[in-house]
Amino acid sequence: MSITEQKPSLSTLEKQELYRLLAENKRIDGRSPLQYRNINVQLDYIEKAEGSAFVELGNTKILAAVKVGVALPFADTPNEGILIVNAELVPLASPVFEPGPPSEESISLARYV
């Protein structure tokens, strides 16, 4: 028999508040259902990168950059290039952040990208 983690359910007060907001056609943060968060995009954010962008979506901040270099291919794949992806989560972005080498979440995110 496997044990599955049970997610906490909403309290009665939380449910009542959500029903009230739904009736008023609002989200928890006060936006209407079809209203987007503010978005800001700054291209070429990092001067030393071949390409970069800094994106703000509401309170979420994302930095993406591309660095290109010429290198020798691996011996077992002499006709192929190399693509290395790195993803990092800052402490406030992840409730399970720990300093040190990349977490499994960061590695999984980098593989997904």
Biopython code that builds the backbone (N, CA, C, O; Angstrom):
import numpy as np
from Bio.PDB.StructureBuilder import StructureBuilder

atoms = [
    (1, "MET", "N", (0.840, -1.161, 0.000)),
    (1, "MET", "CA", (0.000, 0.000, 0.000)),
    (1, "MET", "C", (0.895, 1.237, 0.000)),
    (1, "MET", "O", (1.805, 1.349, 0.821)),
    (2, "SER", "N", (0.638, 2.157, -0.914)),
    (2, "SER", "CA", (1.455, 3.358, -0.984)),
    (2, "SER", "C", (0.817, 4.486, -0.181)),
    (2, "SER", "O", (-0.402, 4.566, -0.030)),
    (3, "ILE", "N", (1.670, 5.336, 0.314)),
    (3, "ILE", "CA", (1.200, 6.489, 1.074)),
    (3, "ILE", "C", (1.282, 7.705, 0.164)),
    (3, "ILE", "O", (2.349, 8.012, -0.370)),
    (4, "THR", "N", (0.175, 8.391, -0.015)),
    (4, "THR", "CA", (0.178, 9.609, -0.820)),
    (4, "THR", "C", (0.028, 10.808, 0.096)),
    (4, "THR", "O", (-0.729, 10.793, 1.067)),
    (5, "GLU", "N", (0.772, 11.841, -0.245)),
    (5, "GLU", "CA", (0.723, 13.059, 0.555)),
    (5, "GLU", "C", (-0.600, 13.769, 0.300)),
    (5, "GLU", "O", (-0.964, 14.034, -0.845)),
    (6, "GLN", "N", (-1.307, 14.069, 1.369)),
    (6, "GLN", "CA", (-2.588, 14.754, 1.237)),
    (6, "GLN", "C", (-2.353, 16.253, 1.308)),
    (6, "GLN", "O", (-1.735, 16.754, 2.248)),
    (7, "LYS", "N", (-2.853, 16.966, 0.301)),
    (7, "LYS", "CA", (-2.702, 18.412, 0.272)),
    (7, "LYS", "C", (-3.694, 19.034, 1.244)),
    (7, "LYS", "O", (-4.812, 18.542, 1.398)),
    (8, "PRO", "N", (-3.286, 20.115, 1.899)),
    (8, "PRO", "CA", (-4.206, 20.751, 2.845)),
    (8, "PRO", "C", (-5.427, 21.312, 2.117)),
    (8, "PRO", "O", (-5.316, 21.885, 1.033)),
    (9, "SER", "N", (-6.584, 21.133, 2.733)),
    (9, "SER", "CA", (-7.806, 21.647, 2.121)),
    (9, "SER", "C", (-8.059, 23.065, 2.602)),
    (9, "SER", "O", (-7.472, 23.516, 3.586)),
    (10, "LEU", "N", (-8.933, 23.758, 1.902)),
    (10, "LEU", "CA", (-9.265, 25.130, 2.268)),
    (10, "LEU", "C", (-10.152, 25.155, 3.503)),
    (10, "LEU", "O", (-11.002, 24.284, 3.692)),
    (11, "SER", "N", (-9.945, 26.149, 4.327)),
    (11, "SER", "CA", (-10.805, 26.312, 5.493)),
    (11, "SER", "C", (-12.163, 26.841, 5.039)),
    (11, "SER", "O", (-12.316, 27.283, 3.900)),
    (12, "THR", "N", (-13.130, 26.793, 5.920)),
    (12, "THR", "CA", (-14.471, 27.299, 5.610)),
    (12, "THR", "C", (-14.412, 28.778, 5.247)),
    (12, "THR", "O", (-15.074, 29.211, 4.303)),
    (13, "LEU", "N", (-13.626, 29.554, 5.988)),
    (13, "LEU", "CA", (-13.499, 30.987, 5.697)),
    (13, "LEU", "C", (-12.862, 31.234, 4.331)),
    (13, "LEU", "O", (-13.284, 32.128, 3.598)),
    (14, "GLU", "N", (-11.844, 30.439, 3.991)),
    (14, "GLU", "CA", (-11.205, 30.591, 2.682)),
    (14, "GLU", "C", (-12.182, 30.265, 1.559)),
    (14, "GLU", "O", (-12.225, 30.962, 0.545)),
    (15, "LYS", "N", (-12.961, 29.212, 1.738)),
    (15, "LYS", "CA", (-13.961, 28.854, 0.731)),
    (15, "LYS", "C", (-15.004, 29.956, 0.580)),
    (15, "LYS", "O", (-15.384, 30.310, -0.536)),
    (16, "GLN", "N", (-15.463, 30.495, 1.704)),
    (16, "GLN", "CA", (-16.456, 31.574, 1.651)),
    (16, "GLN", "C", (-15.898, 32.785, 0.910)),
    (16, "GLN", "O", (-16.599, 33.409, 0.113)),
    (17, "GLU", "N", (-14.651, 33.111, 1.170)),
    (17, "GLU", "CA", (-14.021, 34.258, 0.499)),
    (17, "GLU", "C", (-13.904, 34.009, -1.002)),
    (17, "GLU", "O", (-14.145, 34.915, -1.800)),
    (18, "LEU", "N", (-13.539, 32.800, -1.389)),
    (18, "LEU", "CA", (-13.442, 32.472, -2.815)),
    (18, "LEU", "C", (-14.805, 32.545, -3.493)),
    (18, "LEU", "O", (-14.913, 33.063, -4.605)),
    (19, "TYR", "N", (-15.832, 32.039, -2.847)),
    (19, "TYR", "CA", (-17.191, 32.124, -3.413)),
    (19, "TYR", "C", (-17.626, 33.582, -3.566)),
    (19, "TYR", "O", (-18.252, 33.952, -4.559)),
    (20, "ARG", "N", (-17.282, 34.409, -2.563)),
    (20, "ARG", "CA", (-17.643, 35.827, -2.637)),
    (20, "ARG", "C", (-16.947, 36.498, -3.821)),
    (20, "ARG", "O", (-17.567, 37.251, -4.572)),
    (21, "LEU", "N", (-15.653, 36.215, -3.978)),
    (21, "LEU", "CA", (-14.898, 36.796, -5.086)),
    (21, "LEU", "C", (-15.437, 36.324, -6.431)),
    (21, "LEU", "O", (-15.543, 37.111, -7.371)),
    (22, "LEU", "N", (-15.776, 35.042, -6.524)),
    (22, "LEU", "CA", (-16.361, 34.525, -7.769)),
    (22, "LEU", "C", (-17.665, 35.233, -8.096)),
    (22, "LEU", "O", (-17.920, 35.574, -9.251)),
    (23, "ALA", "N", (-18.482, 35.452, -7.089)),
    (23, "ALA", "CA", (-19.764, 36.137, -7.297)),
    (23, "ALA", "C", (-19.548, 37.578, -7.760)),
    (23, "ALA", "O", (-20.360, 38.122, -8.509)),
    (24, "GLU", "N", (-18.451, 38.193, -7.312)),
    (24, "GLU", "CA", (-18.129, 39.570, -7.702)),
    (24, "GLU", "C", (-17.292, 39.624, -8.974)),
    (24, "GLU", "O", (-16.897, 40.705, -9.412)),
    (25, "ASN", "N", (-17.018, 38.459, -9.574)),
    (25, "ASN", "CA", (-16.240, 38.375, -10.812)),
    (25, "ASN", "C", (-14.824, 38.940, -10.619)),
    (25, "ASN", "O", (-14.319, 39.690, -11.454)),
    (26, "LYS", "N", (-14.199, 38.556, -9.493)),
    (26, "LYS", "CA", (-12.855, 39.032, -9.170)),
    (26, "LYS", "C", (-11.946, 37.862, -8.818)),
    (26, "LYS", "O", (-12.399, 36.778, -8.450)),
    (27, "ARG", "N", (-10.651, 38.121, -8.946)),
    (27, "ARG", "CA", (-9.640, 37.188, -8.472)),
    (27, "ARG", "C", (-9.215, 37.612, -7.064)),
    (27, "ARG", "O", (-9.622, 38.667, -6.578)),
    (28, "ILE", "N", (-8.404, 36.790, -6.420)),
    (28, "ILE", "CA", (-7.941, 37.085, -5.064)),
    (28, "ILE", "C", (-7.172, 38.404, -5.015)),
    (28, "ILE", "O", (-7.271, 39.143, -4.035)),
    (29, "ASP", "N", (-6.406, 38.703, -6.068)),
    (29, "ASP", "CA", (-5.610, 39.937, -6.074)),
    (29, "ASP", "C", (-6.383, 41.150, -6.587)),
    (29, "ASP", "O", (-5.798, 42.216, -6.778)),
    (30, "GLY", "N", (-7.696, 41.002, -6.813)),
    (30, "GLY", "CA", (-8.528, 42.129, -7.215)),
    (30, "GLY", "C", (-8.727, 42.280, -8.710)),
    (30, "GLY", "O", (-9.560, 43.077, -9.141)),
    (31, "ARG", "N", (-7.973, 41.524, -9.521)),
    (31, "ARG", "CA", (-8.143, 41.613, -10.975)),
    (31, "ARG", "C", (-9.421, 40.910, -11.404)),
    (31, "ARG", "O", (-9.928, 40.031, -10.708)),
    (32, "SER", "N", (-9.930, 41.310, -12.560)),
    (32, "SER", "CA", (-11.069, 40.593, -13.132)),
    (32, "SER", "C", (-10.545, 39.292, -13.742)),
    (32, "SER", "O", (-9.339, 39.168, -13.959)),
    (33, "PRO", "N", (-11.414, 38.322, -14.024)),
    (33, "PRO", "CA", (-10.948, 37.037, -14.557)),
    (33, "PRO", "C", (-10.143, 37.143, -15.855)),
    (33, "PRO", "O", (-9.264, 36.315, -16.094)),
    (34, "LEU", "N", (-10.419, 38.129, -16.686)),
    (34, "LEU", "CA", (-9.714, 38.254, -17.963)),
    (34, "LEU", "C", (-8.596, 39.295, -17.937)),
    (34, "LEU", "O", (-7.962, 39.544, -18.963)),
    (35, "GLN", "N", (-8.353, 39.897, -16.794)),
    (35, "GLN", "CA", (-7.329, 40.939, -16.690)),
    (35, "GLN", "C", (-5.964, 40.303, -16.440)),
    (35, "GLN", "O", (-5.814, 39.466, -15.549)),
    (36, "TYR", "N", (-4.966, 40.707, -17.235)),
    (36, "TYR", "CA", (-3.613, 40.187, -17.103)),
    (36, "TYR", "C", (-2.823, 40.977, -16.072)),
    (36, "TYR", "O", (-3.156, 42.117, -15.746)),
    (37, "ARG", "N", (-1.778, 40.350, -15.569)),
    (37, "ARG", "CA", (-0.842, 41.077, -14.715)),
    (37, "ARG", "C", (0.011, 41.975, -15.606)),
    (37, "ARG", "O", (0.159, 41.710, -16.799)),
    (38, "ASN", "N", (0.569, 43.030, -15.030)),
    (38, "ASN", "CA", (1.467, 43.899, -15.793)),
    (38, "ASN", "C", (2.681, 43.100, -16.239)),
    (38, "ASN", "O", (3.213, 42.285, -15.485)),
    (39, "ILE", "N", (3.114, 43.342, -17.474)),
    (39, "ILE", "CA", (4.291, 42.657, -18.006)),
    (39, "ILE", "C", (5.267, 43.690, -18.540)),
    (39, "ILE", "O", (4.879, 44.656, -19.198)),
    (40, "ASN", "N", (6.540, 43.470, -18.246)),
    (40, "ASN", "CA", (7.599, 44.351, -18.710)),
    (40, "ASN", "C", (8.728, 43.471, -19.233)),
    (40, "ASN", "O", (9.166, 42.549, -18.545)),
    (41, "VAL", "N", (9.203, 43.751, -20.453)),
    (41, "VAL", "CA", (10.283, 42.974, -21.059)),
    (41, "VAL", "C", (11.411, 43.920, -21.447)),
    (41, "VAL", "O", (11.193, 44.897, -22.163)),
    (42, "GLN", "N", (12.614, 43.624, -20.970)),
    (42, "GLN", "CA", (13.803, 44.395, -21.348)),
    (42, "GLN", "C", (14.760, 43.456, -22.077)),
    (42, "GLN", "O", (15.271, 42.503, -21.488)),
    (43, "LEU", "N", (14.999, 43.725, -23.349)),
    (43, "LEU", "CA", (15.908, 42.901, -24.143)),
    (43, "LEU", "C", (17.349, 43.367, -23.959)),
    (43, "LEU", "O", (17.596, 44.492, -23.526)),
    (44, "ASP", "N", (18.295, 42.494, -24.290)),
    (44, "ASP", "CA", (19.728, 42.790, -24.164)),
    (44, "ASP", "C", (20.059, 43.304, -22.765)),
    (44, "ASP", "O", (20.742, 44.316, -22.609)),
    (45, "TYR", "N", (19.575, 42.610, -21.774)),
    (45, "TYR", "CA", (19.730, 43.014, -20.376)),
    (45, "TYR", "C", (21.162, 42.801, -19.876)),
    (45, "TYR", "O", (21.660, 43.567, -19.051)),
    (46, "ILE", "N", (21.817, 41.754, -20.384)),
    (46, "ILE", "CA", (23.192, 41.442, -19.975)),
    (46, "ILE", "C", (24.115, 41.737, -21.154)),
    (46, "ILE", "O", (24.002, 41.104, -22.204)),
    (47, "GLU", "N", (25.016, 42.683, -20.988)),
    (47, "GLU", "CA", (25.874, 43.118, -22.094)),
    (47, "GLU", "C", (26.796, 42.017, -22.607)),
    (47, "GLU", "O", (27.051, 41.948, -23.809)),
    (48, "LYS", "N", (27.300, 41.159, -21.733)),
    (48, "LYS", "CA", (28.279, 40.155, -22.148)),
    (48, "LYS", "C", (27.646, 38.904, -22.751)),
    (48, "LYS", "O", (28.366, 38.018, -23.209)),
    (49, "ALA", "N", (26.324, 38.812, -22.763)),
    (49, "ALA", "CA", (25.642, 37.655, -23.356)),
    (49, "ALA", "C", (25.302, 37.962, -24.809)),
    (49, "ALA", "O", (25.101, 39.121, -25.173)),
    (50, "GLU", "N", (25.238, 36.923, -25.638)),
    (50, "GLU", "CA", (24.863, 37.118, -27.040)),
    (50, "GLU", "C", (23.391, 37.501, -27.169)),
    (50, "GLU", "O", (22.992, 38.118, -28.157)),
    (51, "GLY", "N", (22.608, 37.146, -26.200)),
    (51, "GLY", "CA", (21.198, 37.525, -26.162)),
    (51, "GLY", "C", (20.690, 37.367, -24.742)),
    (51, "GLY", "O", (21.078, 36.436, -24.038)),
    (52, "SER", "N", (19.822, 38.276, -24.322)),
    (52, "SER", "CA", (19.276, 38.165, -22.971)),
    (52, "SER", "C", (17.988, 38.956, -22.870)),
    (52, "SER", "O", (17.709, 39.840, -23.680)),
    (53, "ALA", "N", (17.211, 38.616, -21.855)),
    (53, "ALA", "CA", (15.967, 39.337, -21.587)),
    (53, "ALA", "C", (15.670, 39.262, -20.100)),
    (53, "ALA", "O", (15.926, 38.253, -19.442)),
    (54, "PHE", "N", (15.124, 40.352, -19.592)),
    (54, "PHE", "CA", (14.649, 40.411, -18.214)),
    (54, "PHE", "C", (13.152, 40.652, -18.297)),
    (54, "PHE", "O", (12.709, 41.637, -18.886)),
    (55, "VAL", "N", (12.375, 39.755, -17.710)),
    (55, "VAL", "CA", (10.918, 39.826, -17.810)),
    (55, "VAL", "C", (10.331, 39.942, -16.410)),
    (55, "VAL", "O", (10.720, 39.216, -15.496)),
    (56, "GLU", "N", (9.397, 40.859, -16.260)),
    (56, "GLU", "CA", (8.628, 40.987, -15.025)),
    (56, "GLU", "C", (7.172, 40.734, -15.368)),
    (56, "GLU", "O", (6.600, 41.406, -16.227)),
    (57, "LEU", "N", (6.581, 39.771, -14.698)),
    (57, "LEU", "CA", (5.168, 39.446, -14.876)),
    (57, "LEU", "C", (4.536, 39.515, -13.494)),
    (57, "LEU", "O", (4.634, 38.572, -12.710)),
    (58, "GLY", "N", (3.891, 40.634, -13.201)),
    (58, "GLY", "CA", (3.410, 40.858, -11.841)),
    (58, "GLY", "C", (4.611, 40.966, -10.928)),
    (58, "GLY", "O", (5.500, 41.782, -11.173)),
    (59, "ASN", "N", (4.657, 40.159, -9.878)),
    (59, "ASN", "CA", (5.793, 40.158, -8.951)),
    (59, "ASN", "C", (6.851, 39.124, -9.318)),
    (59, "ASN", "O", (7.861, 38.999, -8.625)),
    (60, "THR", "N", (6.628, 38.384, -10.401)),
    (60, "THR", "CA", (7.571, 37.356, -10.830)),
    (60, "THR", "C", (8.624, 37.972, -11.739)),
    (60, "THR", "O", (8.301, 38.706, -12.673)),
    (61, "LYS", "N", (9.887, 37.668, -11.455)),
    (61, "LYS", "CA", (10.992, 38.185, -12.260)),
    (61, "LYS", "C", (11.757, 37.014, -12.866)),
    (61, "LYS", "O", (12.070, 36.037, -12.186)),
    (62, "ILE", "N", (12.053, 37.135, -14.160)),
    (62, "ILE", "CA", (12.733, 36.064, -14.886)),
    (62, "ILE", "C", (13.884, 36.670, -15.671)),
    (62, "ILE", "O", (13.711, 37.680, -16.353)),
    (63, "LEU", "N", (15.045, 36.063, -15.579)),
    (63, "LEU", "CA", (16.199, 36.496, -16.352)),
    (63, "LEU", "C", (16.639, 35.325, -17.213)),
    (63, "LEU", "O", (16.886, 34.229, -16.710)),
    (64, "ALA", "N", (16.735, 35.566, -18.514)),
    (64, "ALA", "CA", (17.179, 34.523, -19.439)),
    (64, "ALA", "C", (18.324, 35.083, -20.272)),
    (64, "ALA", "O", (18.291, 36.239, -20.693)),
    (65, "ALA", "N", (19.332, 34.257, -20.505)),
    (65, "ALA", "CA", (20.478, 34.707, -21.291)),
    (65, "ALA", "C", (21.016, 33.555, -22.125)),
    (65, "ALA", "O", (20.868, 32.385, -21.773)),
    (66, "VAL", "N", (21.643, 33.915, -23.236)),
    (66, "VAL", "CA", (22.267, 32.933, -24.120)),
    (66, "VAL", "C", (23.732, 33.314, -24.267)),
    (66, "VAL", "O", (24.057, 34.458, -24.582)),
    (67, "LYS", "N", (24.599, 32.361, -24.039)),
    (67, "LYS", "CA", (26.036, 32.562, -24.196)),
    (67, "LYS", "C", (26.510, 31.548, -25.226)),
    (67, "LYS", "O", (26.194, 30.363, -25.122)),
    (68, "VAL", "N", (27.258, 32.001, -26.209)),
    (68, "VAL", "CA", (27.698, 31.130, -27.301)),
    (68, "VAL", "C", (29.218, 31.091, -27.318)),
    (68, "VAL", "O", (29.882, 32.104, -27.099)),
    (69, "GLY", "N", (29.757, 29.915, -27.580)),
    (69, "GLY", "CA", (31.199, 29.782, -27.694)),
    (69, "GLY", "C", (31.551, 28.649, -28.644)),
    (69, "GLY", "O", (30.752, 27.738, -28.859)),
    (70, "VAL", "N", (32.737, 28.706, -29.204)),
    (70, "VAL", "CA", (33.218, 27.655, -30.092)),
    (70, "VAL", "C", (34.043, 26.692, -29.244)),
    (70, "VAL", "O", (34.924, 27.103, -28.489)),
    (71, "ALA", "N", (33.738, 25.393, -29.386)),
    (71, "ALA", "CA", (34.447, 24.380, -28.610)),
    (71, "ALA", "C", (34.592, 23.122, -29.447)),
    (71, "ALA", "O", (33.892, 22.935, -30.442)),
    (72, "LEU", "N", (35.500, 22.275, -29.035)),
    (72, "LEU", "CA", (35.666, 20.992, -29.711)),
    (72, "LEU", "C", (34.506, 20.082, -29.349)),
    (72, "LEU", "O", (34.107, 20.029, -28.185)),
    (73, "PRO", "N", (33.952, 19.362, -30.328)),
    (73, "PRO", "CA", (32.853, 18.436, -30.017)),
    (73, "PRO", "C", (33.370, 17.240, -29.221)),
    (73, "PRO", "O", (34.570, 16.970, -29.172)),
    (74, "PHE", "N", (32.431, 16.538, -28.602)),
    (74, "PHE", "CA", (32.802, 15.320, -27.888)),
    (74, "PHE", "C", (33.295, 14.284, -28.893)),
    (74, "PHE", "O", (32.852, 14.267, -30.041)),
    (75, "ALA", "N", (34.204, 13.430, -28.463)),
    (75, "ALA", "CA", (34.803, 12.435, -29.354)),
    (75, "ALA", "C", (33.766, 11.466, -29.921)),
    (75, "ALA", "O", (33.887, 11.037, -31.068)),
    (76, "ASP", "N", (32.755, 11.120, -29.135)),
    (76, "ASP", "CA", (31.763, 10.151, -29.611)),
    (76, "ASP", "C", (30.683, 10.795, -30.492)),
    (76, "ASP", "O", (29.882, 10.079, -31.093)),
    (77, "THR", "N", (30.647, 12.120, -30.580)),
    (77, "THR", "CA", (29.684, 12.822, -31.453)),
    (77, "THR", "C", (30.414, 13.962, -32.165)),
    (77, "THR", "O", (30.137, 15.132, -31.904)),
    (78, "PRO", "N", (31.349, 13.625, -33.065)),
    (78, "PRO", "CA", (32.195, 14.655, -33.675)),
    (78, "PRO", "C", (31.452, 15.623, -34.598)),
    (78, "PRO", "O", (31.965, 16.703, -34.891)),
    (79, "ASN", "N", (30.260, 15.258, -35.060)),
    (79, "ASN", "CA", (29.513, 16.121, -35.982)),
    (79, "ASN", "C", (28.353, 16.851, -35.312)),
    (79, "ASN", "O", (27.494, 17.415, -35.990)),
    (80, "GLU", "N", (28.329, 16.841, -33.996)),
    (80, "GLU", "CA", (27.230, 17.483, -33.280)),
    (80, "GLU", "C", (27.762, 18.576, -32.358)),
    (80, "GLU", "O", (28.903, 18.528, -31.897)),
    (81, "GLY", "N", (26.927, 19.538, -32.108)),
    (81, "GLY", "CA", (27.275, 20.608, -31.183)),
    (81, "GLY", "C", (26.858, 20.248, -29.770)),
    (81, "GLY", "O", (26.394, 19.139, -29.502)),
    (82, "ILE", "N", (27.030, 21.190, -28.886)),
    (82, "ILE", "CA", (26.711, 20.981, -27.478)),
    (82, "ILE", "C", (25.769, 22.095, -27.029)),
    (82, "ILE", "O", (25.998, 23.269, -27.319)),
    (83, "LEU", "N", (24.728, 21.722, -26.331)),
    (83, "LEU", "CA", (23.802, 22.690, -25.756)),
    (83, "LEU", "C", (23.713, 22.416, -24.263)),
    (83, "LEU", "O", (23.318, 21.327, -23.845)),
    (84, "ILE", "N", (24.074, 23.391, -23.479)),
    (84, "ILE", "CA", (24.009, 23.257, -22.028)),
    (84, "ILE", "C", (22.972, 24.243, -21.516)),
    (84, "ILE", "O", (23.036, 25.435, -21.818)),
    (85, "VAL", "N", (22.022, 23.747, -20.746)),
    (85, "VAL", "CA", (20.965, 24.587, -20.189)),
    (85, "VAL", "C", (21.113, 24.597, -18.672)),
    (85, "VAL", "O", (21.352, 23.559, -18.055)),
    (86, "ASN", "N", (20.970, 25.764, -18.088)),
    (86, "ASN", "CA", (21.069, 25.898, -16.640)),
    (86, "ASN", "C", (19.852, 26.669, -16.149)),
    (86, "ASN", "O", (19.471, 27.674, -16.749)),
    (87, "ALA", "N", (19.249, 26.215, -15.081)),
    (87, "ALA", "CA", (18.115, 26.921, -14.473)),
    (87, "ALA", "C", (18.390, 27.055, -12.985)),
    (87, "ALA", "O", (18.770, 26.088, -12.326)),
    (88, "GLU", "N", (18.199, 28.245, -12.466)),
    (88, "GLU", "CA", (18.435, 28.480, -11.045)),
    (88, "GLU", "C", (17.201, 29.107, -10.417)),
    (88, "GLU", "O", (16.567, 29.986, -11.001)),
    (89, "LEU", "N", (16.875, 28.647, -9.231)),
    (89, "LEU", "CA", (15.755, 29.201, -8.477)),
    (89, "LEU", "C", (16.315, 29.950, -7.279)),
    (89, "LEU", "O", (17.131, 29.410, -6.531)),
    (90, "VAL", "N", (15.885, 31.175, -7.095)),
    (90, "VAL", "CA", (16.351, 31.945, -5.940)),
    (90, "VAL", "C", (15.583, 31.499, -4.701)),
    (90, "VAL", "O", (14.508, 30.912, -4.830)),
    (91, "PRO", "N", (16.101, 31.759, -3.510)),
    (91, "PRO", "CA", (15.453, 31.276, -2.283)),
    (91, "PRO", "C", (13.976, 31.629, -2.159)),
    (91, "PRO", "O", (13.182, 30.798, -1.718)),
    (92, "LEU", "N", (13.596, 32.837, -2.537)),
    (92, "LEU", "CA", (12.195, 33.230, -2.392)),
    (92, "LEU", "C", (11.291, 32.587, -3.437)),
    (92, "LEU", "O", (10.070, 32.597, -3.280)),
    (93, "ALA", "N", (11.870, 32.024, -4.506)),
    (93, "ALA", "CA", (11.064, 31.424, -5.567)),
    (93, "ALA", "C", (10.747, 29.965, -5.295)),
    (93, "ALA", "O", (9.888, 29.380, -5.955)),
    (94, "SER", "N", (11.427, 29.379, -4.339)),
    (94, "SER", "CA", (11.247, 27.956, -4.089)),
    (94, "SER", "C", (11.198, 27.693, -2.586)),
    (94, "SER", "O", (12.130, 28.056, -1.868)),
    (95, "PRO", "N", (10.128, 27.071, -2.103)),
    (95, "PRO", "CA", (10.031, 26.802, -0.669)),
    (95, "PRO", "C", (11.031, 25.760, -0.179)),
    (95, "PRO", "O", (11.237, 25.620, 1.027)),
    (96, "VAL", "N", (11.650, 25.032, -1.096)),
    (96, "VAL", "CA", (12.602, 23.995, -0.700)),
    (96, "VAL", "C", (14.031, 24.358, -1.109)),
    (96, "VAL", "O", (14.870, 23.472, -1.274)),
    (97, "PHE", "N", (14.312, 25.643, -1.273)),
    (97, "PHE", "CA", (15.645, 26.082, -1.685)),
    (97, "PHE", "C", (16.678, 25.705, -0.638)),
    (97, "PHE", "O", (16.458, 25.865, 0.563)),
    (98, "GLU", "N", (17.815, 25.199, -1.119)),
    (98, "GLU", "CA", (18.957, 24.929, -0.258)),
    (98, "GLU", "C", (20.201, 25.402, -0.981)),
    (98, "GLU", "O", (20.355, 25.140, -2.174)),
    (99, "PRO", "N", (21.106, 26.102, -0.278)),
    (99, "PRO", "CA", (22.337, 26.536, -0.938)),
    (99, "PRO", "C", (23.188, 25.333, -1.319)),
    (99, "PRO", "O", (23.081, 24.265, -0.717)),
    (100, "GLY", "N", (24.028, 25.521, -2.319)),
    (100, "GLY", "CA", (24.900, 24.442, -2.752)),
    (100, "GLY", "C", (24.670, 24.100, -4.202)),
    (100, "GLY", "O", (24.219, 24.942, -4.978)),
    (101, "PRO", "N", (24.978, 22.867, -4.580)),
    (101, "PRO", "CA", (24.820, 22.471, -5.980)),
    (101, "PRO", "C", (23.351, 22.544, -6.403)),
    (101, "PRO", "O", (22.463, 22.598, -5.552)),
    (102, "PRO", "N", (23.093, 22.547, -7.718)),
    (102, "PRO", "CA", (21.708, 22.652, -8.195)),
    (102, "PRO", "C", (20.815, 21.560, -7.607)),
    (102, "PRO", "O", (21.224, 20.408, -7.459)),
    (103, "SER", "N", (19.589, 21.951, -7.279)),
    (103, "SER", "CA", (18.624, 21.000, -6.731)),
    (103, "SER", "C", (18.052, 20.137, -7.849)),
    (103, "SER", "O", (18.253, 20.427, -9.028)),
    (104, "GLU", "N", (17.344, 19.082, -7.479)),
    (104, "GLU", "CA", (16.685, 18.235, -8.476)),
    (104, "GLU", "C", (15.681, 19.043, -9.282)),
    (104, "GLU", "O", (15.514, 18.815, -10.480)),
    (105, "GLU", "N", (14.998, 20.007, -8.613)),
    (105, "GLU", "CA", (14.042, 20.864, -9.325)),
    (105, "GLU", "C", (14.739, 21.674, -10.411)),
    (105, "GLU", "O", (14.238, 21.770, -11.531)),
    (106, "SER", "N", (15.894, 22.258, -10.087)),
    (106, "SER", "CA", (16.633, 23.054, -11.060)),
    (106, "SER", "C", (17.104, 22.195, -12.226)),
    (106, "SER", "O", (17.026, 22.612, -13.381)),
    (107, "ILE", "N", (17.589, 21.008, -11.925)),
    (107, "ILE", "CA", (18.059, 20.103, -12.974)),
    (107, "ILE", "C", (16.896, 19.672, -13.857)),
    (107, "ILE", "O", (17.024, 19.651, -15.082)),
    (108, "SER", "N", (15.765, 19.329, -13.251)),
    (108, "SER", "CA", (14.583, 18.936, -14.027)),
    (108, "SER", "C", (14.098, 20.081, -14.903)),
    (108, "SER", "O", (13.748, 19.872, -16.064)),
    (109, "LEU", "N", (14.075, 21.291, -14.352)),
    (109, "LEU", "CA", (13.653, 22.460, -15.119)),
    (109, "LEU", "C", (14.587, 22.690, -16.301)),
    (109, "LEU", "O", (14.128, 22.966, -17.409)),
    (110, "ALA", "N", (15.889, 22.580, -16.075)),
    (110, "ALA", "CA", (16.858, 22.769, -17.153)),
    (110, "ALA", "C", (16.681, 21.712, -18.235)),
    (110, "ALA", "O", (16.800, 22.024, -19.420)),
    (111, "ARG", "N", (16.402, 20.482, -17.858)),
    (111, "ARG", "CA", (16.184, 19.417, -18.846)),
    (111, "ARG", "C", (14.912, 19.654, -19.639)),
    (111, "ARG", "O", (14.854, 19.371, -20.836)),
    (112, "TYR", "N", (13.896, 20.172, -18.970)),
    (112, "TYR", "CA", (12.625, 20.439, -19.638)),
    (112, "TYR", "C", (12.789, 21.534, -20.685)),
    (112, "TYR", "O", (12.243, 21.444, -21.784)),
    (113, "VAL", "N", (13.552, 22.575, -20.326)),
    (113, "VAL", "CA", (13.793, 23.693, -21.244)),
    (113, "VAL", "C", (14.581, 23.181, -22.423)),
    (113, "VAL", "O", (14.902, 23.949, -23.330)),
]
sb = StructureBuilder()
sb.init_structure("model")
sb.init_model(0)
sb.init_chain("A")
sb.init_seg("    ")
for serial, (resi, resn, name, xyz) in enumerate(atoms, 1):
    if name == "N":
        sb.init_residue(resn, " ", resi, " ")
    sb.init_atom(name, np.array(xyz, "f"), 0.0, 1.0, " ", f" {name:<3s}", serial, name[0])
structure = sb.get_structure()
